[in-house]
């Protein structure tokens, strides 16, 4: 790849959106991440862009027209007029209607699609949009705090130019919405490392490998509680090395969900920030155009730490473990350190279990003798959308003096009541859960185990 600067998409408005009191999804974490980037001086090493808002027409390249129109029109004030649609589109407790909902979707989707356009035009080799990565949204259904699936849309944009796109998901939750969208094609390979079992969304079985032309192009890596850096790396690197060998992607979309970190409010893994970042660093060694997105992450002080550190890794910057003075220092006490301590929780992923998972995945990938032969599209000659380049320094200044009420909700341990209100018994699916009835059956689990 060439030595272009990394492109970084950020809109200061994104931290103002608010899912509601007590909801674990807090867009404020993006503002905290950006503030750390500023105070580490990382913004000066990147091209910083405010994303152009994605239009309703852009969204309907994947989502149904009536679903997008509903999101565009519904508000907290008029939602009582849309009772049937709220139920139909699964817009409820996990995915509430809040002020500015559609604009929020426009912002994070605009960054992801805009990043794909920059890669397609060769304007950047690496693009970062931490506000993106909402991987659960379906064609006509909100799910898991996600409304518009920006990942699917940016992959569709990449496919206008790229023969093959690899999607990697290290969020603790299965990347079901993205997998479902590309389950029958050989032009997109989806690879998801996730907690499997009595856990949302209940999909992502080892045996779910894709169908028709897409057989073996869906790779699921089901994991158990407590996986640590060493165990994760021993599985991740051999799997991804084989994926790169057989698929040979022209671009990579990397969903860096931070709920797989140790200590996440909704998570049950035991990864350090360094261990989490190692997954991203490893993919950089293949020198393939890369679009990096956010995703889950609910202990927001650690989300900001993780994404700031991973930005530094992409830039090749050695970051001091003592956090610089910043506008959200109260979140990072008492240690005020960049890195976090992992816990002493039991790693339920035995060597035998991990070896069995790895062997099955490598065997499946070996069925792919060569990368798929598909039509190749010429790069578009039209200019990319107008994403104004900005300095990055002052994007948040209008909010620091007078923070919104929800900004004061510190990321305290007392707010851990969203995990598992009651036990849900589920069995591992023997066949892919692909139809609407099966998705409806999974909603009970969703309400018991909330997440992205």
N, C-alpha and C positions, 0 to 999 in steps of 0.2 A: 504494500500500500504506500501511497504518497505520504508526505509529512504535513498534511493539512491540520489546522487546529481542530480541536474537538468543538463541536457545536453543542450549546447548552440552551435548552428551552425553559423559560420560566416566566410566569405571569404573577405579579404581586397580588392580584385579586384572589388567587387560588386559595390562599390561607384564610380568607374571610368566609368561605362557605362552611356551613354548620349543619351536620346531620341531625342534631338535637341533643338535649340534655341526656347524659349517660350513654349515648351511642359511642361504641368504641372506635369508629372511623372518624378521624380528626384531620381534615385537610390542613390544619394549622401546622402539622409536621413538615409540610413542604416549605413553609416560611422559616421554620427552625433550621431545616437543612440548608436553605439558601443563605441564612445568616451565618452559619458556620463556614460555608464556602467563602463568603465575603471576608470574614475575619482571618481565615487561613490564607487569603490572597489568591485562591484558586480561580476566581472569576477572571482575573487579569490574564490567565493563561488560556482562556477559552473564548470563542465567539459566542456572545450571549444574545439570544433572540427572544423577543416576546412573541408567542405563537399567534398566528392568525386564527380566528375562531372558525371551527369546523361548522359548516352549514348543515341544515336538515337534509339537504340533497346529498351531501357527503356521507352522512350517516346511513342513508338508505341504500348505499352500495352493499351493505350487509343486513341492516335491520329493516323490518317491515315498515311500510309507510305509515300505517295507523299507529304503530307503537311510537315511532319518532314524533308524530304529530301530537300524540297524547303527552309525551314528555315536554313538548314545546308549550303546550297550553295549560297543563295542570299547575296549580299553585296551592299553598296551604289554605288559602281563602276559598278556593272553589273546588277543592278535592271532594267535598261531600256531593257534588254534582256528578261525580265520575265513579260511583261505587262499583259498578260492574267492570269498568276498565281497570280500576285499581286491583281487583281480584284477578282479572284476566291476565294482566301484565305483571302480576306478582309484586306490585309496588305497595309495600306494607311495612311492618315493623323493621325488618332488616334493611329494607330499601325504602326509606320514608320519602314523602314529598317535603322538600324544604325550600326556603327562599333562594331563588337563583339556580334551581336544580338544572335546568336546561343549559344555562350559561356555563355552569360548572362542567357539564359534559362537553360543551363546545371548546372550553379552554384545554382540558387534558387531552381530548381527542385531536385538537388542532396541533398540539405539540408533537404527538406521536406521528400523525400523518405528515406533518411538515418535516419531521426528521427523516422519514422515509423518502420524501421528495429530494432532500439534500443528498442522501446517499445515492439515489438514482441519477442525479445530475453530476455526481462526482465532486460536489462542493465540500463534502466532509467525508472522512473515513469512519469517524465515530460520532454518534449523536446521543445526548443524554436528555431524557425527559422524566424526571422523578415523579411528576404528577400523573403519569400514565401507568399502564400495567393492570387495568381492571379486567381481569381474565374470566370472570364468571358470567358476564352478561350473555344472553342468548339472542337469537334473531328477533324474538318478540317477547322477551321476558327479562325483567331485572332479576338479579340474583347475587347474593353474597356481597352486598354493599355496592354492586356494580350495575350501572344503567346502560351505558354505551360501551361496547367492546372495542376500545381503541386499538387493541393488539390485532384483532382480525382486520380492522380497517387499514392499519399500516402495513400489514403483510400483503393485503390485496394491492396496495399502492406499489410495494416492492415488486410484486409479480408482473407489473406492467413492463418491467425491464429485466428482472432477474429470472433465471431459469428455475432456481431452487432456493427456497428460504428455510432456514433452520430456526425453530422456536425452542428456547430453553426456559424452563420455569423452575426456580428454586424457592418459591413461596411454599409455606408449609401445607397449603391447600392445593388440591389437584387443579390444574389449569383446564377445567372441563369445557368452558365456553370456547376456547381456542381449539382444543382437540376436536370438539364436535363439529366446528365449522369446516375443518379440513380433513375429516376422518376418511374420506374416500378419494383423496388425491395423492399422487406421488410427487407433487411439486412442493409440498410443505411437509417437513418432518417436525412433529411435536415431541418434545422430551420433557417429562414432568417428574421431578423428585418431590415426593409429598408423603405426609402422614396418611396411612390407610387404615380403615377399620371403622370403628364407631366415631366417625369424624366427617364433618362437612367437606365436600358435597357427597361423599359416599361412592364416588366413581374413581377410576384410575387403577383398576386391577391389573396385575402383571400380564394377564391374558388378553387385555384389551389392546389390540395391535393395529387396528385399522381394518377397513373393508374394501373390497373391489380393487381398484387401482392403488388404493392407499394401504393395502395390507402390508404390515411391518413398518409403516411410516408413522405410526403412533407408538411411542415408547413410554411406558409407565414404570416408574421405579417406586414401589410401595415401601414405606419405611415405618418403623415403630418408634415409640416414645424414646426420648433420651439420646438420640444419635449425636455423637460428638464429632469434632473436626477430623480426627484420624479415620474413623469409620466412614464418614461421608466422603472423604477424599479417596479412600481405597476403592469406593464404588464409582464415584463421579468420574474420575480421570480415565479409567479403562473404558467405561461406557461411552464417554464423549470422544475419546480417541477413535473408537470403532465407528461411531456415528460420522465423524469427519472423514474417515477413510472411505466409507461406502456411499455417503450421500453427497459429499463435496459441494456444500452450499455456496451460493454466490453472495449471500448476506445472512446475518444472524440477528435475530431479535431476542434479547435477553431480559426476562422478567426477574427482577431482583427483589422479590418480596422479602421483607425483613422480619416477618413473623416466624421465620425459622431460627431466629436468634434465641439464645438462652434467655430466659426471663420474660419472654413476650407474654402479654396479658392473655392472649388467646392461643398461644402456641405450647408445644410440649417437646420441642427439640432442644439441644444443648450446644448449639454452634456459637463460637466466638465471632467477633466481627472479622478477625483475620481469616478464620476458616470460611466464613461466608464469602468474603472477598476473593479468596483463592479460586473459587469457581469462575468468577469473572476474569481474573487475571489469566487463568489457564486458557480461556477462549481467545483472549487477545493474542496468544502466541501463534495462532493460526493465520493471523494477518488477513482476516476476512472483514469486509465492512460490517459495522456493528451498531445496532440501535439498542440502547440500554434504557429500560423502563423501571418504574417503581412497582408498587403492588401492595400487598398486605404489610402489616406492621402496626402494633397497637400499644406498645410501650414506647411512646413517641420520642422520648429522650434518646432511646437507643436506635430508633429509626434514623433520626437526624445524624447521630454519630456514624452509623453504618454507611449511609448514602454519601456523607461528606468524605469518609475514608475511601469509599470505592471511587468517588470522583478523583481523589488524589492518586489512587492506583492507576486509573486510566491515563492520568497526566504524567505518571512517573515521578510524583512528588513524595518525598519522605516527610511525613507529617509528625510534628511533635505530639507526644502523647498527652501533654498538658494542654487542655483546651485554651484557646485565646479568649480574652475578655470578649463577651458577646452580649447581645440584647436579651438573651434568654438564659442567662447563667443560673437562675434559680431552678431550672429544670435539671441541671447537670450536677447538682450537689449530691452528696457532700464531697465526692472525689474530684469532680471537674476534670476527669480524664477522658480521653478519646475512646479508649478500649474498655471493655467490660469484663468482669469476672464470670466465668461459667459456673454452673452449680455442680453439686455432687450427686445429682439425680442418676438413677440407674439407667444404663444404656441397654435397652431391651433388644437391640439389634445384635444378635450373636454372630460370630464369625461364620458359622454354618449357614445361618439365614442369609446373610449378605452374599456369601459365595453362591448360594442357590439362586438368588435374584440375579446376580451378575451373569452367571452361566446361562440362564434362560434368555436374558436380554441379548447377550453376545451371540447365542445360537440363532435367535430371531433375526438379528441384523445380518448374520452370515447368509441368510436367504436372499439378500439383496446383492446380486452379483456385480452390478455396476450402477452408477447414478442414472436416473431415468432420462430417457430421450424425449424431450418436449420442444415445442416451438420456442424460439428465442425472439423477443421483441426488441426493436431498436429503441434507444433512449429517446424520450420525447424531446422535441426541439423547443417546445413552449417554455417560457421562463417559469421558475418555481414560484409558489404563492409568496405574497409580500409579507414576510415575517420581519418586522423592523429590528435591526440590530441595535442593541442598547449597551450602555456601559456596565450594567449590572450593579453598580455601587449603590444607587439610590432607589432601586425598585421598591423597597419596603419602607422607606422613610415616612410615608404618610400614615403608616399604621403603628409605628413604634410608640409615638407619643400617646395615642388614644386607642388602646387595644380593644377589640370587640370583647363582649362579656365572656364568650367561650374560650378566649385565649388564656383566661385566668384559671381554667380547669387544669391544674397541674396533674401530671401523669403519676398519680399516687397509687400505692398498692391497694388502697381500699376500694378501688373501682375495678374489681376483678370478678364481677358477678355476671359476666356474659358467657361463661365457658360452657358448663353443662348443667342446666337447672334440673334435668332429670335424665335417667339413663335411656338411651335408645339402642335397642338390639338390632343389629344389622349383620347380614352375612356377606361375605365377599362375593361379588357378582361373578358368575362363571362365564357370562357373555356380556358384551358391551351394553350398557344402559343407554339406548339411543332414542327411544320414542317418548312422546309427550307424557304418556301415562307413567312411565318410570320416573320421569323428572318430577311429576307431581308427587309421587310417593316419597321422593327425597326431601320434600319441603319440611316434613316433620323433623328430620335430622337438622335441617338448616336452622329451624327456630330453636333447637336445643344446643346448637354449637355455632355461634355467630362469628363470621370472619370475612376477609377477602382471601 
